[in-house]
């Protein structure tokens, strides 16, 4: 018995594992797609650096310049970071004929020359939507893949080849951690227009080693056409959800599993939160605890967000977990207003078109 005393004392000194706090946040740093991206980049980096979190999953940091800025702003607080390398896919056959693309771009020139770059895509759909929607799927895809680029480059690009992915094939996601990442991998998923993938990081955190998965799934657009000959946005998203579930089952190394990201799907909550892609959500959430949803959380994609301005409220950003037996709490974060610039004019806005979700899990 006496020999066991030092062991028992050592175990008592260790005590229970500490809680783990994780955050998912879609930064909306999508130039020419979400307003004010250039002016919001330094604000987003500074805000993320202040998060009281062990691990953060970011989405929509698309450009090399924004990646460098957010990394520089957050490295002191989150010294362990994963940013996947993107890659463009360019098919040799022209995506558009000179006639169909010329007709579209001539319409844009006639109607949108006085618009700044941030309003150009909306202007194109408002005035030239029929020309865009009647183009071949490959042409639609190449035009969509050049979002954020210079309009003058679309014609030589899409009439000589087929550029498949926006933002030069970037994934836009990152894992930031206060604690060592002892293993990691990035697994690409089939996707259209934007590359999609899953970060898998084994983090040695306050609760011991845990498997963290960070992702951003395809959105189901109601206006933009699906630029492939077969399938649609909804089918693509559901396939990604199934792929994600399979990745977790095949690669998890611990019993403590956390999945974070903007999934572009979520349930109805109370009277104010409208469901989005319920079939995808049913597949995604099965077997997991979702503290923010279970606690009746507010919208993370909100019609009253100044960067959205209309529409219903949805919860698209989630923290899902299993293997943490001590309970969980969750809250919305990074939902404050911000003074930004849109088309060189000062305006009241927000840090992003999404709000973040923070969850604290107890082993």
N, C-alpha and C positions, 0 to 999 in steps of 0.2 A: 504493500500500500504506500509506504514511504517513498518508493521509487516513482510512483505516479504523481506525486505532488508537483514537481517542477513542470510536468507536462500539462497538468490541469491549470496551473497558474499561467502558463504561456497561452493556453487557449482562452482563458478569461481575459488576458490582456489584449488579445486580438479583437474580441468583441464581435458584434454582428457587422456585416458588410454595410458600407455607407450607401445612401440613395444615389441614384444615377439620374441626371437631368439631360434630356436630349431635346433638340429643336429642329424642326423642318421649316424652311423658308424659301419661297420662290421670290427672287429678287426683282423679276420683271425687267432686267437689264437687256432689253431687246430693242436695239436701235431701229427706228422707223417703224416699229410695231407697237411698242408701249411708250406713251408720251414721256418726254423729259429724261430719257435714259442717260444722256451725257451729264446732265446736272445732278442726277440722283446717285451716280456711281460713288462719289466720295461720301455721300450721306449714308448709303447702304453699308459701305465698308466700315465706317465709324460705328454704326449701330450694331452690326454683327459683332464687332470687337467687344462691345459692352455686355453681351449676353452672358447670363449666369448659367452656363451649360458645360457639360462634359464633352458632348459631341454635337456637331451641327451638320445637317445635310442641306446644302444649297442647290438651287436650281436657277436656270436662266442667267448664268454669267457667261455670255456667248463669245465675246470678242477677246482676242489676246490682250488688248489694252485694259479691258475691264477685269480679266483674270489677274493681271499683274497688279492692278490697283487694289483689288479686294485682298489678294494675298499680302501685299505690303501693309495693309491696314489691320490685318488680323493675325499675322504670324506670331507676334509677341504674346498674344493671349491664347492662341491655338497653334502651338508649334509643330504639330503633326498633321499634315494635310495631304490629301489625294486629289489630284486634278487629272482626269484622263485626257490623253492626246486624241484629238479628232482627226479625221481624214476625209477629204472630199472623194466622191465617186463621180467620175465623168465618163459617160458612155460615148462611143465614137460617132454614133448616128445623130444627125441634127434633131433636136427636140421640136423645133418649129419650122414651118416653111416661111420663106421671106414674106409671102402674101399675108398669112394669118397673123404673124407677129407684127408686120408693118402696119396692118389695119389697126391692131390694138394700140401700138405705140403712137401712131398718128393721132388717134382719138385722145390719148393721154396728153400729147403735145397741145392739142386744140383746147382742152378743157382744164388742164391742171398745171400749166406752166407757172402760174402765179402762186402755187402752193409750195410751202416749205416741205423738206423731205419727210418730216414726221407725219404730215397729212396726206402724202402722195398715194399711199396704198388705199386709204379710204376714198380718196377722190377717184382713183381708177375704178374701184368697184361701183361708186355712185354713178359715174358718167359713162363708163366703158364696160360695165359688167357683162352685158350681152356678148360683146366681142370676146371677153375673157372666157365666159362659160361655154361658148360654142367652139373654142379652140380644142384641138386634140388633147387628150389627157397628158401626153408627154410634154406638150407645150405649156399647159397649165402648170405642170410640176416644175419645169425649169424656171418659169416666171416666179413661182412661189419660192423656189430655192434661192432666188436672188434678192429676197427681202433684206433690207438693210444695206444693199449695195447701191452702186450708181446706176441710174436708169439708162444712161448712155451705153453701159456695158452689156445690157440684156440682149440687144440685137446681135452683136457679134458672138456672144456666148451661146445663145440658144439656137441660132441658125447654123452653127458649125458643130455643136456637140450637145450633150444632155447632162447638165449639172444637176445632180440629184438632191443635194442637201444644203439647207440654209446655213449661213454663218460658217462657210467653208468646212462643213462637216463636224463642227464642234458639238460635244454632248451637253455642255452648259452646266454640268453638275460638279459638286465637290463635297468631300468629307473633311471637316475640320475637327480636330480632337485636342483636348488638353493632355491626353494620356497616350502612351506609346501604342502605335498600330503594329502589332507583331506579325500579322499576315494580311495580305490584300490581293485582290484581283478585280478586274473590270470585265464584265461579260456583256457583249453587245446583243441587242434584240432587234428583230426585224422591225423597220419603221419607215415611214414616208415623210419627206420634206425635212424633218429634223431627225438627226441621229438620236437613238434612245439606247440606254444601257443601264446596268446595275453595278454600283460599287458594292463590293463585299469587303468589309474591314473587320478583322478580329482585334478588338480594342481591349487592352489590359487596364481596366478602369477601377473605380472605387468598389465595385461589386465583383471584382475579378474579371476574368476574360468573358467577353460577350461578342456575339456575332451581330454586326450592324450592317444593314442593307439600305442604300440610298439610291433613289431613282426618280425619274420624271416620265410619266407615261403620256402617250399620244392623246391630244384633245379631240373630242368629237365635234367637228365644226358643222354648223347649220347652214352657213353661207358658202364657204369655200368648198369646191368640189374635190372629190377624192381622185388624185391624179394617177391612178393605175387602171388598167383595163378590167381588173377583177377586184372584188372586195369593196369595203367602205371603211370609214374612220372607226365606226363602232366595232366591226369585226377585228380590226387591227388592235384596238385597245384591249378587247377581251382576250385576244391571243397573247398580248404582252402580260396580262394579269396571270394567265396560266403559266407562261414562261417564268415569271417571277416566282410563283409558288414552287415550281419545279426546281429553280435555282436554289432557293432556300432549303428545300428538302435534300438536295444533293450535296450542298457545300457547307452546311452549318457544322461547326466544330464543338459547340457548347450547347447547354440547355437554355441559355439566356439569349433570346433572339429579339432584335428590334428592327422594324422596317419603317423607313421614313421617306416622305417625299410628297410631291404634287402628283396625285394619281388621276386627276381629272374625272373623278367619280366620287360619289358619296351619298349617304342616305338622307331621307327627310328627317328633320329634327324639329319637334314642336310645330308651331303654326307658321314660323317665319323661314325655315330652311327647307328649300326644295331639293328633292332627290335629283341626282345627275347620274345617268347610266347605271341604273339599279342592277342590271344583270352582271355587270363587271364588279360592282360593289359586293354582291352576294358571294361571288367567287373569292374576292380578295380578302374579306374580313373573316371568313369561316375559320374558327379555331383560335382566333386572336382576341385579345382585349384591346379596346380602342378608348382610352380614358377621356379624350376630348369629346368624342361623340356621345359616349355613355353619360358624361356629365352635362349634356345639353348645351354644348358649346355654341358660340355665335358663329356667323358666317366668316369664312376666310376669303371667299370671292364675293364681294358685296356690291350691290347696285349703288349704294351711296358712297363708295370709294371715289374720290375725285378723278382717279385715273380710269374709272369705268363709266360712272355717271348715270347708269340706268340698269334696269334688269332686276332679276330675282337674286336672293342670297343662297349660296351653296357652301358646303364644307368640302373642299377638294384636297386639302392639305392634312395629312394624317400621320400619327404615330401609332403603330400597331406593335404589340409585343406579346411574348409568352415566356414562361419560365421565371418570372419575377412574382414571387408569391406574397409579398408584403403589401400589395395595393399600389395605387397610383393616383396622382392628381395631374390636372392639365389646365392650361390657360392659353388665351390668345396673346401674342406678343408682336412687337414691331408694327403696331397699328396706329401710330401717331401720324398727324399731318406733317407736311413738310413744304417749305417754300422752294419751288423748282422753276426751271425755265423750259418753256415749250415754244419752239420756233422763235427763240431769242427774246421771248417776252416772259416777265416774271408772273407767276401764278401760284395760287394755293393748290397744293397737290398732296401726295402721300409718298412714302418711301418706295412703295411698289403697288402694282395692281392686286397683289395678294397680301394677306396678313399671315404671320407665322403662327405656329403652334409649338408650345413648350410642354413637355411632360416629365414629371419626376416619378421614377419607378423605385420601389423598395424591394430588395431581394427577400 
